[in-house]
Amino acid sequence: MLADFIIRNTSEVLTCEGPAPRIGRRQADAGSRARAVVAARDGIIVFVGSDEDWRRDGALTEAAVVVDAHGGAVVPGFVDPHTHVIFAGDRRDELRRRLAGASYADIASTGGGIVSSVAATRAATEVELADVTRARLDEMLRCGTTTCEAKSGYGLTTADEIKMLRVLRTIAADHAIDVAPTFMGAHDVPLEYRDRRRAYVDLVIADMIPAVAREQLAEWCDVFCETGVFTPGESREILLAAREAGLKLRIHADELGRSGGSRVAADLRVRSADHLIFVDEAGADGLAAAGVVATLLPIASFYLKLGRAAPARMLIDRGVAVALATDVNPGGGFSPSMPFAMALACFTMGLTFEEALVGATINAAFALDRQDRAGSLEPGKLMDAVILGGPAVDLIRVGAEPIRAVVKRGRVRHAR
């Protein structure tokens, strides 16, 4: 076999290879291969195995790139399946207020929260939105993310939701990170519709979704099913309309209380139910039976000071595939780092390192329906990898800069 890119001299390659998603005990299998070689051609992996086998069966093109891992570990490029990375404005003042004791509800009641980001995003030009979003994606890439999801939802008019999704399409055409776009017009009820919320639900269903579908601007549709936002009935209506229009489904569920979102997720067999801080055993059993991935966001719990985390251990034990994401957003997702999400998952949710790594790679890829091309290091998939300066467990040493290089489609896109 012939390759034009190869990573050699590793201590360990954690491939996360095999069928997806990983469920139950299988979530702890990260596919460790000691001192393995990973080779690719035209951005696609062609070989993972021992150096001895490569020397026997493989060859490099004349201009091949040879990357020396210097004895560091290699893991798949991270997949971040839940972000609100496109927005305008700055809500870091809310972080100071939160640290001084203000709650999520307190901040929202004084014009902060999503409402603040909606006003700033509506006022921003497409160029301004693209510039700030590219900068955030650059941060994510440096933290090892090679594929991510990105939601609209800070426009809340048809024109502004379309604007956000068009910007995402423009960015996705030339950024190193592969972007999966999600329409989320049902992120909140805008101020101008607060006294006629039914009219806004109708606008999302009858105007926004058809407009998004006509331009093929989104792959997914998401809804914030939560008390005071969208009811289970409204969420179901919106998601069914989106499915009819050809969009795949995901849902914000049971984040601030038992909203009924996990039941909607199971009933509609959406691909991913996200947050799930308040999901109970019955809800978990429903998700498991329906094959729904639980995408958990420990960074949001941390920065929102919610005082609790999603019950990841219970979800895994009851047969739910668990994925991890950053929830990059202006109000509570202040870190672009999947390794930080992994560290919090280990130390606040009870996951092992291997379970967290699987949650940040192959299970996260499955949550985005990208498992056929991303999330693991195995022949036929994209050559997306993170090369570390030491052992893989260094990923959860917060602030220690464990990442030596990030590879996307067989090109080194970041190196320290």
C-alpha positions as CSV (number, residue, x, y, z in Angstrom):
1,M,0.0,0.0,0.0
2,L,1.1,3.5,-0.8
3,A,0.9,6.5,1.6
4,D,1.7,10.2,1.4
5,F,1.4,10.9,5.2
6,I,2.6,8.8,8.2
7,I,2.8,9.2,11.9
8,R,5.6,7.2,13.5
9,N,7.5,6.7,16.8
10,T,4.4,6.7,18.9
11,S,4.1,5.3,22.4
12,E,0.5,4.3,21.9
13,V,-2.3,4.9,19.4
14,L,-5.8,4.9,20.9
15,T,-7.8,4.1,17.8
16,C,-11.4,4.0,19.1
17,E,-12.0,1.8,16.1
18,G,-14.9,-0.6,15.6
19,P,-18.7,-0.4,15.4
20,A,-20.4,2.8,16.7
21,P,-21.8,3.8,19.0
22,R,-20.0,2.3,22.1
23,I,-22.6,1.3,24.7
24,G,-22.2,0.0,28.2
25,R,-18.9,-1.6,29.0
26,R,-17.8,-1.1,25.4
27,Q,-17.6,2.6,26.0
28,A,-14.4,1.9,28.0
29,D,-12.7,0.3,25.0
30,A,-10.5,2.9,23.4
31,G,-8.6,0.4,21.2
32,S,-5.1,0.8,22.5
33,R,-2.3,-0.2,20.2
34,A,1.2,0.1,21.6
35,R,3.8,1.9,19.4
36,A,1.5,1.8,16.3
37,V,2.0,3.5,13.0
38,V,-0.8,5.4,11.2
39,A,-0.5,6.1,7.5
40,A,-2.8,7.8,5.0
41,R,-3.1,8.8,1.4
42,D,-5.1,11.7,0.0
43,G,-6.4,12.4,3.6
44,I,-7.8,8.9,4.1
45,I,-6.2,6.4,6.5
46,V,-4.8,3.3,4.7
47,F,-2.9,1.6,7.5
48,V,-2.9,1.3,11.3
49,G,-0.5,-1.2,12.8
50,S,3.0,-2.1,13.8
51,D,6.0,-0.4,12.3
52,E,7.3,-3.9,11.3
53,D,4.1,-4.6,9.4
54,W,4.3,-1.2,7.7
55,R,7.9,-1.8,6.6
56,R,6.8,-5.1,5.1
57,D,3.6,-4.0,3.4
58,G,3.8,-0.2,3.0
59,A,5.6,2.4,1.0
60,L,5.7,6.2,0.9
61,T,5.4,8.5,-2.0
62,E,8.4,10.7,-2.9
63,A,6.9,13.8,-1.3
64,A,5.3,12.0,1.7
65,V,5.0,13.8,5.0
66,V,6.6,11.9,7.9
67,V,5.5,13.0,11.4
68,D,7.7,11.9,14.3
69,A,5.5,11.6,17.4
70,H,8.6,11.6,19.6
71,G,7.2,8.9,21.8
72,G,3.9,10.7,22.4
73,A,0.4,9.1,22.2
74,V,-2.0,9.6,19.3
75,V,-5.8,9.8,19.5
76,P,-8.5,10.5,16.9
77,G,-9.3,14.1,16.2
78,F,-12.0,15.2,18.5
79,V,-15.6,15.6,17.4
80,D,-17.6,18.3,19.2
81,P,-21.3,17.5,18.6
82,H,-22.9,20.5,20.3
83,T,-21.8,24.1,19.8
84,H,-23.4,27.5,19.5
85,V,-20.1,28.8,18.0
86,I,-21.7,31.4,15.7
87,F,-22.9,34.5,17.4
88,A,-22.1,38.2,17.9
89,G,-21.7,40.2,21.1
90,D,-19.9,39.6,24.3
91,R,-21.7,38.2,27.5
92,R,-18.6,37.8,29.7
93,D,-20.1,40.4,32.0
94,E,-22.7,37.8,32.8
95,L,-19.9,35.5,34.1
96,R,-18.9,38.2,36.6
97,R,-22.6,38.5,37.7
98,R,-22.9,34.7,38.0
99,L,-19.8,34.6,40.2
100,A,-21.4,37.3,42.4
101,G,-24.4,35.1,42.9
102,A,-26.8,35.9,40.1
103,S,-28.7,32.9,38.7
104,Y,-29.5,32.1,35.0
105,A,-33.0,33.3,35.6
106,D,-31.8,36.6,37.2
107,I,-29.6,37.4,34.3
108,A,-32.3,36.6,31.7
109,S,-34.9,38.7,33.6
110,T,-32.7,41.8,33.1
111,G,-32.2,41.5,29.4
112,G,-29.3,39.2,29.5
113,G,-28.9,35.6,28.3
114,I,-30.1,34.5,24.8
115,V,-32.0,37.8,24.3
116,S,-28.7,39.8,24.5
117,S,-27.0,37.5,22.0
118,V,-30.0,37.8,19.6
119,A,-29.8,41.6,19.6
120,A,-26.1,41.5,18.8
121,T,-26.3,38.8,16.2
122,R,-29.2,40.5,14.4
123,A,-27.1,43.7,14.2
124,A,-24.0,42.0,12.9
125,T,-23.1,41.8,9.2
126,E,-22.3,38.5,7.6
127,V,-18.7,39.5,7.4
128,E,-18.6,40.4,11.1
129,L,-20.2,37.1,12.0
130,A,-17.8,35.1,9.8
131,D,-14.7,36.8,11.3
132,V,-15.6,36.1,15.0
133,T,-16.8,32.6,14.2
134,R,-13.6,31.7,12.3
135,A,-11.6,32.9,15.3
136,R,-13.6,30.6,17.6
137,L,-13.1,27.6,15.3
138,D,-9.4,28.3,15.2
139,E,-9.4,28.0,19.0
140,M,-11.3,24.8,18.8
141,L,-8.8,23.4,16.3
142,R,-5.9,24.2,18.5
143,C,-7.6,22.2,21.2
144,G,-7.8,19.1,18.9
145,T,-11.3,19.5,17.4
146,T,-11.4,18.4,13.8
147,T,-15.2,18.0,13.3
148,C,-18.0,20.0,15.0
149,E,-21.6,20.8,15.0
150,A,-22.7,24.5,14.8
151,K,-26.2,25.8,15.5
152,S,-28.1,28.9,14.4
153,G,-30.5,30.2,17.0
154,Y,-29.4,33.7,17.8
155,G,-31.4,35.3,15.0
156,L,-34.9,34.2,15.7
157,T,-36.3,35.8,12.5
158,T,-36.3,33.9,9.2
159,A,-33.9,36.4,7.7
160,D,-31.5,36.3,10.6
161,E,-31.5,32.5,10.9
162,I,-30.8,32.2,7.2
163,K,-28.0,34.8,7.6
164,M,-26.4,32.7,10.3
165,L,-26.6,29.5,8.3
166,R,-25.3,31.1,5.2
167,V,-22.3,32.3,7.1
168,L,-21.7,28.8,8.4
169,R,-21.8,27.5,4.9
170,T,-19.2,30.0,3.8
171,I,-16.9,29.2,6.7
172,A,-17.3,25.5,6.2
173,A,-16.1,25.8,2.7
174,D,-12.6,26.8,3.7
175,H,-12.0,26.1,7.4
176,A,-10.0,23.0,8.5
177,I,-12.7,21.9,10.8
178,D,-15.6,20.0,9.2
179,V,-18.8,21.7,10.3
180,A,-22.2,20.1,10.6
181,P,-24.8,22.9,10.5
182,T,-27.9,22.8,12.7
183,F,-31.0,25.0,12.4
184,M,-32.2,26.1,15.8
185,G,-34.9,28.7,15.3
186,A,-36.5,27.2,18.3
187,H,-33.8,28.3,20.7
188,D,-36.0,30.8,22.4
189,V,-39.2,32.8,21.9
190,P,-38.0,36.3,20.8
191,L,-39.2,39.3,22.8
192,E,-41.6,40.5,20.1
193,Y,-43.5,37.2,20.3
194,R,-43.6,36.7,24.1
195,D,-47.3,37.5,24.2
196,R,-48.1,35.4,21.2
197,R,-45.8,32.4,21.3
198,R,-48.1,30.2,19.2
199,A,-47.5,32.6,16.3
200,Y,-43.7,32.1,16.7
201,V,-44.0,28.3,16.7
202,D,-46.1,28.6,13.5
203,L,-43.4,30.9,12.0
204,V,-40.7,28.3,12.8
205,I,-42.7,25.5,11.2
206,A,-44.3,27.3,8.2
207,D,-41.6,29.8,7.3
208,M,-38.2,29.1,8.8
209,I,-38.0,25.4,8.2
210,P,-39.1,25.5,4.5
211,A,-36.6,28.4,3.9
212,V,-33.8,26.5,5.4
213,A,-34.7,23.3,3.5
214,R,-35.0,25.1,0.2
215,E,-31.4,26.4,0.4
216,Q,-30.1,23.2,2.0
217,L,-28.5,25.2,4.7
218,A,-28.7,22.7,7.6
219,E,-28.3,19.0,8.1
220,W,-30.0,19.0,11.6
221,C,-32.8,20.7,13.5
222,D,-32.6,21.3,17.2
223,V,-35.2,22.6,19.8
224,F,-34.7,23.9,23.3
225,C,-37.3,21.8,25.1
226,E,-37.4,23.4,28.6
227,T,-39.9,24.9,31.0
228,G,-40.4,28.5,29.9
229,V,-39.0,27.9,26.4
230,F,-40.6,25.2,24.2
231,T,-43.0,22.7,25.6
232,P,-42.8,19.0,24.8
233,G,-45.8,19.4,22.5
234,E,-44.3,22.4,20.7
235,S,-41.0,20.6,20.4
236,R,-42.6,17.6,18.9
237,E,-44.4,19.7,16.3
238,I,-41.3,21.5,15.3
239,L,-39.2,18.4,15.0
240,L,-41.8,16.5,13.0
241,A,-42.0,19.4,10.6
242,A,-38.2,19.4,10.3
243,R,-38.1,15.7,9.6
244,E,-40.8,16.1,6.9
245,A,-38.5,18.8,5.3
246,G,-35.6,16.4,5.3
247,L,-33.6,17.5,8.4
248,K,-32.3,15.1,11.0
249,L,-33.2,15.6,14.6
250,R,-31.6,16.4,17.9
251,I,-33.0,18.1,21.1
252,H,-31.9,20.1,24.1
253,A,-33.5,18.0,26.9
254,D,-33.9,18.1,30.7
255,E,-31.2,20.7,31.2
256,L,-32.7,22.9,33.9
257,G,-35.4,20.5,35.1
258,R,-37.4,17.4,34.1
259,S,-38.9,19.2,31.0
260,G,-40.1,16.1,29.2
261,G,-37.4,16.5,26.6
262,S,-36.0,13.0,27.0
263,R,-39.5,11.5,26.4
264,V,-39.8,13.5,23.2
265,A,-36.3,12.3,22.2
266,A,-37.2,8.7,22.7
267,D,-40.6,9.0,21.1
268,L,-39.2,10.6,17.9
269,R,-36.0,8.5,18.0
270,V,-33.9,11.6,17.5
271,R,-30.2,11.0,17.0
272,S,-29.1,13.0,20.1
273,A,-30.6,14.3,23.3
274,D,-28.3,16.9,24.8
275,H,-27.6,18.2,28.4
276,L,-29.8,15.7,30.3
277,I,-28.7,17.1,33.7
278,F,-32.1,16.1,35.2
279,V,-32.8,12.9,33.3
280,D,-34.0,10.0,35.5
281,E,-33.7,6.2,35.2
282,A,-37.0,5.9,33.3
283,G,-35.9,8.6,30.9
284,A,-32.5,6.8,30.4
285,D,-34.3,3.5,29.7
286,G,-36.4,5.3,27.1
287,L,-33.3,6.7,25.4
288,A,-31.6,3.4,25.5
289,A,-34.5,1.6,23.9
290,A,-34.8,4.2,21.2
291,G,-31.1,4.2,20.4
292,V,-30.7,7.9,21.3
293,V,-27.2,9.2,22.1
294,A,-26.9,11.2,25.3
295,T,-24.6,14.2,24.5
296,L,-23.5,15.7,27.8
297,L,-22.0,19.1,28.3
298,P,-20.1,19.3,31.6
299,I,-18.5,22.7,30.6
300,A,-22.0,24.3,30.6
301,S,-22.8,22.8,34.0
302,F,-19.5,24.1,35.3
303,Y,-19.8,27.7,34.0
304,L,-23.5,28.0,34.7
305,K,-22.8,27.0,38.4
306,L,-25.7,24.6,38.2
307,G,-24.4,22.6,41.2
308,R,-24.9,19.2,39.5
309,A,-23.8,17.4,36.4
310,A,-25.6,15.0,34.1
311,P,-25.7,11.4,35.5
312,A,-23.3,10.0,33.0
313,R,-22.5,6.9,35.0
314,M,-26.2,6.0,35.3
315,L,-26.7,6.6,31.6
316,I,-23.8,4.3,30.6
317,D,-24.9,1.6,33.1
318,R,-28.5,1.7,31.6
319,G,-27.2,1.2,28.1
320,V,-27.2,4.7,26.7
321,A,-24.3,5.8,24.4
322,V,-22.7,8.9,26.0
323,A,-21.0,11.6,23.9
324,L,-19.3,14.7,25.1
325,A,-19.3,18.3,23.7
326,T,-18.2,21.7,24.7
327,D,-21.4,23.7,24.2
328,V,-19.3,26.7,23.0
329,N,-21.7,29.6,23.4
330,P,-21.7,33.3,24.6
331,G,-23.3,32.7,28.0
332,G,-22.0,29.4,29.5
333,G,-19.8,27.6,27.1
334,F,-16.7,29.6,27.7
335,S,-14.2,26.9,26.8
336,P,-13.4,25.6,23.3
337,S,-11.6,22.6,24.7
338,M,-12.8,19.0,24.3
339,P,-10.0,17.9,26.6
340,F,-11.4,20.2,29.3
341,A,-14.9,18.6,28.7
342,M,-13.2,15.2,29.1
343,A,-11.5,16.3,32.4
344,L,-14.8,17.5,33.8
345,A,-16.6,14.3,32.7
346,C,-14.0,12.3,34.5
347,F,-14.0,14.3,37.7
348,T,-17.6,15.5,38.0
349,M,-19.5,12.7,36.1
350,G,-17.6,9.7,37.2
351,L,-16.3,8.6,33.8
352,T,-13.0,6.8,33.3
353,F,-10.5,8.3,30.9
354,E,-11.2,5.8,28.2
355,E,-15.0,6.4,28.5
356,A,-14.4,10.1,28.2
357,L,-12.2,9.7,25.2
358,V,-14.7,7.4,23.4
359,G,-17.4,10.1,24.3
360,A,-15.2,12.8,22.6
361,T,-14.5,10.8,19.5
362,I,-16.4,7.8,18.1
363,N,-19.6,8.3,20.1
364,A,-19.5,12.0,19.4
365,A,-19.1,11.2,15.7
366,F,-22.2,8.9,15.9
367,A,-24.1,11.7,17.6
368,L,-23.5,13.7,14.4
369,D,-24.0,10.8,12.0
370,R,-20.3,11.1,11.0
371,Q,-19.2,7.7,12.3
372,D,-18.4,6.5,8.8
373,R,-15.7,9.1,8.3
374,A,-14.7,10.5,11.7
375,G,-14.2,9.7,15.3
376,S,-11.7,6.8,15.0
377,L,-8.3,5.9,13.5
378,E,-9.0,3.0,11.1
379,P,-8.6,2.4,7.4
380,G,-11.2,4.2,5.2
381,K,-11.7,7.1,7.6
382,L,-10.4,10.6,7.5
383,M,-6.8,11.1,8.7
384,D,-7.9,13.3,11.6
385,A,-5.6,12.9,14.6
386,V,-4.3,14.6,17.8
387,I,-0.6,14.0,18.6
388,L,0.4,14.4,22.2
389,G,3.6,15.3,23.8
390,G,3.3,12.4,26.4
391,P,0.8,9.7,27.4
392,A,-2.9,10.1,26.4
393,V,-4.0,10.7,29.9
394,D,-2.2,14.0,29.8
395,L,-5.3,15.3,27.9
396,I,-7.0,15.8,31.3
397,R,-4.1,17.8,32.8
398,V,-5.9,21.1,32.4
399,G,-3.6,23.9,31.3
400,A,-0.6,21.6,30.7
401,E,-0.6,22.0,26.8
402,P,-0.5,18.3,26.1
403,I,-1.2,18.6,22.4
404,R,1.8,18.7,20.2
405,A,0.0,18.7,16.8
406,V,-3.4,18.5,15.2
407,V,-3.8,16.7,11.9
408,K,-6.8,17.2,9.6
409,R,-7.3,15.2,6.4
410,G,-3.6,14.2,6.4
411,R,-2.3,17.7,6.9
412,V,-0.7,19.2,10.1
413,R,-3.1,22.1,10.7
414,H,-1.7,23.1,14.1
415,A,1.7,22.4,15.7
416,R,3.2,23.5,19.0
